[in-house]
Amino acid sequence: MILKRRLMAGFALLLLAAAGACWWVWERNGAYGFNVLWRRGGTYWVNVKTDDPRLSPAMRLALTVPVPAATSGPMNWQEREKGFEVAELPVMVGGREVDRILLARIDPSQYRFIVRNAPDGDKGIDEWERVLPQALLIVNGSFYGLKGLPDTPFISEETVMGPRRYNARAGTFVADKNGAGVRDLRDGNWQQALDGASNAMVSYPLLIGDDGQTHVSSNSRWLANRSFVAQDRQGRIIVGTTKDAFFSLARLAQFLKESPLDLKVALNLDGGPLACQSVRLPGFNRKLYALWEAQVEGDQVKLLRWPLSSATWAMAVVLTVERKTN
């Protein structure tokens, strides 16, 4: 009888602890937190050395001192649909490819750009493809908070989201029925930039400003899969995602400035394992599952991992491109 009571008490304590843990996750992360646990088992960092084989070859190269300079390899734009081109830009070091940027170049007068939020954390690149069969391009968007909601000023199909007070000094992507563009927000007036937009998202940092210069103030060596949205000097929107994690933000900005993309302004989007990309066009399909993120401080490297290593990450904020309908 005593043993039975002890077992019952132990079981009750376990239930109480489980209920407390669930309450904590819900209060802190809402449905997004539960889906993170369900989807990939959570997230953790592991300490590794700069030459650890768990890092990709591109990351190990980027952690050498000094970091070797990268240049653009040969690329060719292919128009897969009127006003929608695709290309891949090799990142070359010492005559060999170390990374690659998957690119789309779109005429904003011919396509719709929509920013979307799925705060429950139940949509990765595969799920977004299923619920948006009309989307020609899907890429991760700007930053979001612990509960999966936009962390910056944000408009999705005329629904205003995100903080109402925000110190924006980087840039924003804006779209309306007439087109789309990337705006330099170094003057801080994001309210004016978003006025009249049907879709918009503020992000950071500004990789290239209207003055043609790079504007990444931090010298961080943080490595990750990277995504960006840019506008070239002909007004076309360029979306890019790196296949690997060779670039810190400062080195990505410099690379894009010197690249053959002829960018007028370029804005960083959220990065890491959620920096996935999908392109679906007649006779052409592309899908990238991102994998990499590492914090780097001196010789100390922390690599981002998750228990269910085969799981894909949820994308709480995405930018999509669709055909215009009359």
C-alpha positions as CSV (number, residue, x, y, z in Angstrom):
1,M,0.0,0.0,0.0
2,I,2.8,2.4,0.9
3,L,4.6,1.6,-2.4
4,K,1.4,2.2,-4.3
5,R,0.9,5.6,-2.6
6,R,4.5,6.6,-3.4
7,L,4.1,5.6,-7.0
8,M,0.9,7.6,-7.3
9,A,2.5,10.6,-5.7
10,G,5.5,10.3,-8.0
11,F,3.1,10.1,-11.0
12,A,1.2,13.2,-9.8
13,L,4.4,15.1,-9.4
14,L,5.4,14.1,-13.0
15,L,2.0,15.3,-14.3
16,L,2.4,18.5,-12.4
17,A,5.9,19.1,-13.8
18,A,4.7,18.3,-17.3
19,A,1.8,20.7,-16.9
20,G,4.1,23.4,-15.6
21,A,6.5,22.9,-18.5
22,C,3.6,23.1,-21.0
23,W,2.3,26.3,-19.3
24,W,5.8,27.8,-19.5
25,V,6.2,27.0,-23.2
26,W,2.7,28.4,-24.0
27,E,3.3,31.6,-22.1
28,R,6.7,32.1,-23.6
29,N,6.2,30.8,-27.2
30,G,2.5,30.1,-27.7
31,A,1.6,27.6,-30.5
32,Y,4.9,28.3,-32.2
33,G,6.9,26.8,-29.3
34,F,4.9,23.6,-29.3
35,N,5.3,23.2,-33.1
36,V,9.0,23.8,-32.8
37,L,9.2,20.9,-30.3
38,W,6.9,18.7,-32.4
39,R,8.7,19.5,-35.7
40,R,12.4,19.3,-34.8
41,G,12.5,18.5,-31.1
42,G,13.7,22.0,-30.1
43,T,17.0,23.8,-30.7
44,Y,20.4,23.8,-29.0
45,W,24.0,25.1,-29.6
46,V,27.1,22.9,-29.5
47,N,30.7,24.1,-29.1
48,V,32.9,23.2,-32.0
49,K,36.4,24.0,-33.2
50,T,37.0,26.1,-36.3
51,D,38.0,22.9,-38.2
52,D,35.3,20.7,-36.9
53,P,33.9,18.3,-39.6
54,R,30.4,19.1,-38.4
55,L,30.8,22.5,-40.0
56,S,30.5,22.7,-43.8
57,P,33.6,23.1,-45.9
58,A,32.5,26.6,-46.7
59,M,32.2,27.5,-43.0
60,R,35.6,26.0,-42.2
61,L,37.1,28.1,-45.0
62,A,35.3,31.2,-43.7
63,L,36.8,30.7,-40.2
64,T,40.4,30.8,-41.4
65,V,42.4,33.9,-40.7
66,P,42.5,36.0,-42.8
67,V,39.3,35.0,-44.6
68,P,40.1,34.6,-48.3
69,A,38.5,37.1,-50.6
70,A,35.6,35.8,-52.7
71,T,34.8,36.8,-56.3
72,S,31.8,36.1,-58.6
73,G,31.9,33.2,-61.0
74,P,30.2,33.1,-64.4
75,M,26.4,33.3,-64.4
76,N,23.6,33.5,-67.0
77,W,20.1,34.7,-66.5
78,Q,17.4,32.5,-68.0
79,E,13.9,33.9,-68.6
80,R,11.6,31.0,-67.6
81,E,8.5,33.2,-67.9
82,K,8.0,36.7,-69.2
83,G,9.5,39.0,-66.6
84,F,10.7,36.2,-64.4
85,E,14.4,35.1,-64.7
86,V,16.5,32.7,-62.7
87,A,20.2,32.2,-62.3
88,E,22.9,30.8,-59.9
89,L,25.9,32.9,-59.0
90,P,29.0,30.9,-58.0
91,V,31.1,32.2,-55.1
92,M,34.7,31.6,-56.0
93,V,37.8,31.5,-53.9
94,G,41.2,30.7,-55.4
95,G,39.6,29.4,-58.6
96,R,37.2,27.0,-56.9
97,E,33.5,27.3,-55.9
98,V,32.9,27.6,-52.2
99,D,29.2,28.7,-52.1
100,R,26.5,29.6,-54.6
101,I,23.7,32.1,-54.5
102,L,20.3,31.0,-55.9
103,L,18.8,34.0,-57.7
104,A,15.4,35.2,-59.1
105,R,15.0,38.4,-61.0
106,I,11.4,39.7,-61.4
107,D,9.8,42.5,-63.1
108,P,7.5,44.0,-60.4
109,S,5.1,45.5,-62.9
110,Q,4.1,41.9,-64.0
111,Y,3.9,40.0,-60.7
112,R,2.4,40.3,-57.3
113,F,4.6,40.3,-54.2
114,I,3.0,39.2,-50.9
115,V,4.4,38.9,-47.4
116,R,2.8,36.3,-45.2
117,N,2.9,35.3,-41.5
118,A,2.2,31.8,-40.1
119,P,2.8,32.4,-36.4
120,D,1.9,28.9,-35.3
121,G,5.2,27.6,-36.7
122,D,3.4,24.8,-38.6
123,K,4.7,25.8,-42.1
124,G,8.1,25.0,-43.6
125,I,8.9,25.3,-47.2
126,D,7.0,22.1,-48.1
127,E,3.8,23.2,-46.3
128,W,4.0,26.6,-47.8
129,E,4.2,25.0,-51.2
130,R,1.1,22.9,-50.5
131,V,-1.1,25.8,-49.2
132,L,0.1,28.2,-52.0
133,P,0.1,26.2,-55.2
134,Q,-0.1,29.5,-57.1
135,A,3.2,30.9,-55.6
136,L,6.0,30.9,-58.2
137,L,8.6,31.9,-55.5
138,I,8.7,31.4,-51.8
139,V,11.5,32.6,-49.6
140,N,11.9,33.4,-45.9
141,G,11.1,37.0,-44.9
142,S,12.0,39.3,-42.1
143,F,12.5,38.7,-38.4
144,Y,9.9,37.4,-36.0
145,G,9.5,37.1,-32.2
146,L,9.2,34.2,-29.8
147,K,5.6,33.6,-30.7
148,G,6.1,33.7,-34.4
149,L,4.7,37.1,-35.0
150,P,6.5,39.8,-37.0
151,D,9.2,41.6,-35.0
152,T,9.3,44.6,-37.4
153,P,6.7,46.8,-39.0
154,F,4.8,44.5,-41.4
155,I,1.8,44.6,-43.8
156,S,0.3,41.5,-45.2
157,E,-2.5,42.0,-47.8
158,E,-3.3,45.4,-46.2
159,T,-3.4,43.9,-42.7
160,V,-1.0,45.9,-40.5
161,M,1.1,43.8,-38.1
162,G,4.2,44.1,-36.0
163,P,5.2,46.9,-33.6
164,R,3.7,50.4,-34.1
165,R,6.7,52.1,-32.6
166,Y,10.0,51.0,-34.1
167,N,13.4,52.6,-34.7
168,A,14.0,51.6,-38.3
169,R,17.4,52.6,-39.7
170,A,17.9,49.9,-42.3
171,G,15.5,49.2,-45.1
172,T,12.1,47.9,-46.1
173,F,10.5,45.9,-48.9
174,V,7.2,47.5,-50.1
175,A,4.7,46.4,-52.7
176,D,1.3,47.6,-54.0
177,K,-0.9,47.1,-57.0
178,N,1.5,49.1,-59.2
179,G,4.8,47.3,-58.3
180,A,7.3,46.7,-55.6
181,G,10.6,48.1,-54.4
182,V,13.3,48.1,-51.7
183,R,13.6,51.4,-49.8
184,D,16.6,52.7,-47.9
185,L,15.4,53.8,-44.4
186,R,18.4,55.5,-43.0
187,D,16.3,58.6,-42.5
188,G,14.2,56.5,-40.0
189,N,10.9,57.4,-41.6
190,W,9.4,53.9,-42.1
191,Q,5.8,55.1,-41.7
192,Q,6.1,57.2,-44.8
193,A,7.8,54.4,-46.7
194,L,5.0,51.9,-45.8
195,D,2.1,54.4,-46.4
196,G,-0.2,53.0,-49.1
197,A,1.6,49.6,-49.3
198,S,-0.5,46.5,-49.5
199,N,2.4,44.3,-48.5
200,A,5.6,45.4,-46.7
201,M,8.2,44.3,-44.2
202,V,11.0,46.2,-42.5
203,S,14.2,44.2,-42.2
204,Y,17.9,44.7,-41.3
205,P,20.7,45.3,-41.9
206,L,20.8,47.3,-45.1
207,L,23.4,45.6,-47.2
208,I,23.7,48.2,-49.9
209,G,22.2,51.7,-49.6
210,D,21.0,54.2,-52.1
211,D,24.5,55.7,-52.0
212,G,25.9,52.5,-53.5
213,Q,27.9,51.8,-50.3
214,T,27.7,48.8,-48.0
215,H,26.0,49.6,-44.6
216,V,26.7,46.7,-42.3
217,S,28.1,48.3,-39.2
218,S,29.0,45.1,-37.4
219,N,32.1,43.1,-38.0
220,S,30.4,40.0,-36.7
221,R,31.7,36.7,-38.0
222,W,28.3,35.0,-37.5
223,L,27.9,32.5,-40.4
224,A,24.6,31.3,-41.7
225,N,22.6,30.5,-44.8
226,R,21.7,34.0,-46.1
227,S,18.7,35.5,-47.9
228,F,18.2,39.0,-49.3
229,V,15.8,41.1,-51.4
230,A,17.2,43.8,-53.6
231,Q,16.4,46.1,-56.5
232,D,18.7,46.6,-59.4
233,R,19.2,49.8,-61.3
234,Q,16.5,48.9,-63.8
235,G,14.0,48.5,-61.1
236,R,13.7,44.7,-61.1
237,I,13.4,42.9,-57.8
238,I,16.2,40.3,-57.1
239,V,15.8,37.6,-54.5
240,G,18.8,35.6,-53.5
241,T,19.6,32.7,-51.1
242,T,23.0,31.2,-50.4
243,K,23.3,27.4,-50.6
244,D,25.9,27.3,-47.8
245,A,27.1,29.6,-45.0
246,F,30.4,31.1,-46.3
247,F,29.2,34.7,-45.7
248,S,29.1,36.9,-42.7
249,L,26.8,39.8,-43.3
250,A,29.6,42.3,-43.9
251,R,31.3,40.0,-46.4
252,L,28.0,39.3,-48.1
253,A,27.3,43.0,-48.5
254,Q,30.8,43.6,-50.1
255,F,30.4,40.6,-52.4
256,L,27.0,41.8,-53.6
257,K,28.3,45.3,-54.2
258,E,31.1,43.9,-56.4
259,S,28.9,41.3,-58.1
260,P,27.6,41.6,-61.7
261,L,24.0,42.0,-60.3
262,D,24.1,45.8,-60.7
263,L,22.2,46.4,-57.4
264,K,20.9,49.8,-56.4
265,V,19.8,48.8,-52.9
266,A,19.9,45.4,-51.1
267,L,18.3,44.4,-47.8
268,N,19.1,41.4,-45.6
269,L,16.4,39.0,-44.6
270,D,16.3,36.5,-41.7
271,G,19.0,33.8,-42.0
272,G,20.0,30.3,-40.8
273,P,18.2,27.0,-41.3
274,L,14.9,28.8,-42.1
275,A,16.5,30.6,-45.1
276,C,14.8,28.2,-47.6
277,Q,13.8,29.0,-51.1
278,S,11.3,27.5,-53.6
279,V,10.9,28.4,-57.3
280,R,8.2,26.8,-59.5
281,L,8.0,27.8,-63.1
282,P,7.1,26.1,-66.3
283,G,9.9,23.6,-67.0
284,F,11.9,24.8,-63.9
285,N,11.8,23.8,-60.3
286,R,14.2,24.7,-57.5
287,K,14.0,24.0,-53.8
288,L,16.6,24.7,-51.2
289,Y,16.5,23.4,-47.6
290,A,18.8,25.6,-45.5
291,L,20.9,23.9,-42.8
292,W,23.5,26.3,-41.3
293,E,24.1,28.8,-38.6
294,A,27.0,29.4,-36.3
295,Q,27.9,32.1,-33.8
296,V,31.6,32.9,-33.9
297,E,33.5,34.8,-31.2
298,G,37.3,34.6,-31.7
299,D,38.2,30.9,-31.7
300,Q,34.9,30.0,-30.1
301,V,32.3,28.6,-32.4
302,K,28.7,27.5,-31.5
303,L,26.9,25.5,-34.1
304,L,23.1,25.5,-34.2
305,R,21.6,22.0,-34.0
306,W,18.3,20.3,-33.4
307,P,17.5,16.7,-32.2
308,L,15.5,15.7,-35.3
309,S,18.2,16.4,-37.8
310,S,16.2,15.5,-40.8
311,A,13.4,17.9,-40.0
312,T,13.0,21.1,-41.9
313,W,12.5,24.4,-40.1
314,A,9.2,26.4,-40.0
315,M,9.2,29.7,-41.8
316,A,7.0,32.0,-39.8
317,V,7.5,34.9,-42.2
318,V,7.8,34.5,-46.0
319,L,7.8,36.6,-49.2
320,T,5.9,35.1,-52.1
321,V,5.6,36.0,-55.8
322,E,2.5,35.2,-57.8
323,R,1.1,36.0,-61.2
324,K,-1.1,39.0,-61.4
325,T,-4.8,38.3,-62.0
326,N,-7.2,40.8,-63.6
